[in-house]
Amino acid sequence: MPHRSQGFTLLEVLVALVIVGTALGASLRAVGSLTQNSSALRASMMATWSAENRLAQIRLGREWPAFGKRSFNCPQQELQLMCEEEVIATPNPFFRRVEVSVFDSQEPDRRLIKLAQVVPAS
């Protein structure tokens, strides 16, 4: 009776490599997607802070902002952001609506966040 050696054939090794390669590729794609989502969440958080800072400044300073739109830089760490403030009349003349939108300076058409508050006359 001929002695058969124990081991894997070349075909079995190639199939195993294809399976492992596919799993690693899917894992790398998942990690890349998580990293991209993480940076988008961070940018959104920083944009929220910028908008909240401006609204708090109005509230605490008891400002009575003028009607209209204005833009200003509102960077957070290394993230260059552009804030746009719009003051709108309300049905009650003793209140004004202030909307702050935050955009990424590198993609000015992409709004990251928009916050609004109603400001009473001081």
N, C-alpha and C positions, 0 to 999 in steps of 0.2 A: 504494500500500500504506500503510495507516494506521500511524502510529508508536505503538508500545506503550511506556508509561513503565515504568521499572524500579522496583521497590519491593515492599512487602508490602501485602497487602490487610488490611482491618480484621479479618476473620475469622482470618487467620494471626497477627496481633498478639495477638488475644484468646486464641487457643489457646496461644501461647507464654507469655502472662501466667498462665494457669491452671496450666501445667506448672511454671513458676518459683515460683508461690505455693504449690503443693503441696509442692515440694521444700523451700522455706523453712519451711513449717509442720512438716514432719517433722524438719527439723534442729533447730528450736526445742524440739520435744518431746524429742528425744534429749539435748540440752544440759540441759534441765530434769531429766530422769531421772538424768543423771550427777551433777548438783549435789545432788540428793536422796540418791543413793547415797553420795556423798562425805561428807555430813554424818552419815549413819547409821554409816559406817565410823569417822568421827572420834569419835562418841559411844561406839561399841563399844570403841575403843582407850582412851579415857579411863576407861571403866568397868573395863576390864582392869587398868589402872594402879591404880585405887582398890582393887580386890580384892587385887592382888598386894602393894600397900603394907601392907594389914592382915595378910596371911599372912606377909610378911617381918617385920613388927613382932612377931608371935607367935614366929616362929622365932628371930630375933636376940635377943629379950628373954627367951628360954627360958621363956615363959609356960606355965602349966598352966591353960588356960581352963576355967571352970565350965560344966557342962552347961546346955543351954537355948538360947533365942533372944534376941538383942538387936538393936536397930536404932540406927543413928547416921548423921549426915550425913557424906558423904565427897566434897565438891565438888572438881572439877578445872577450873581457870580459871573461865570464866563458866557452865560446865555444872553445874547443881545436881543432885547424885546422892544417893541414899539407899542405904546398905549395910545388909544384914541378915546377921548372923553366927549360925550354928547349930552348936552343939557336940554331937556324937553319940557315944555309947559304941561301942567296937569289941569284938570277941570277946576281945581281949587287954586286961586292965585297965590295962596300962602305956602304952596308946596311946589317943588320942581323935581323932576325925575332925572337922575344922573345915571348914565350908562357908560361903563368903561369896558372897552374891548381891547384885548391884548393880541398882538400879532408877532410872529417870528420875523426879525429884520431880514433874514435870509430868504424867507418865503412870505412876502408881504400880503399875498392874497389869501393866506391860510390863517384864519382866526383860531387862536388856541382856546380862548375863553371869553365870555361876556358876562359881566355882573352888573346889576342895577340896584339903585336904592332911591328912596324918596327923601328929599331934604326939606325940612321945615324952614320957614323964614326966621332969621335970627333977630 
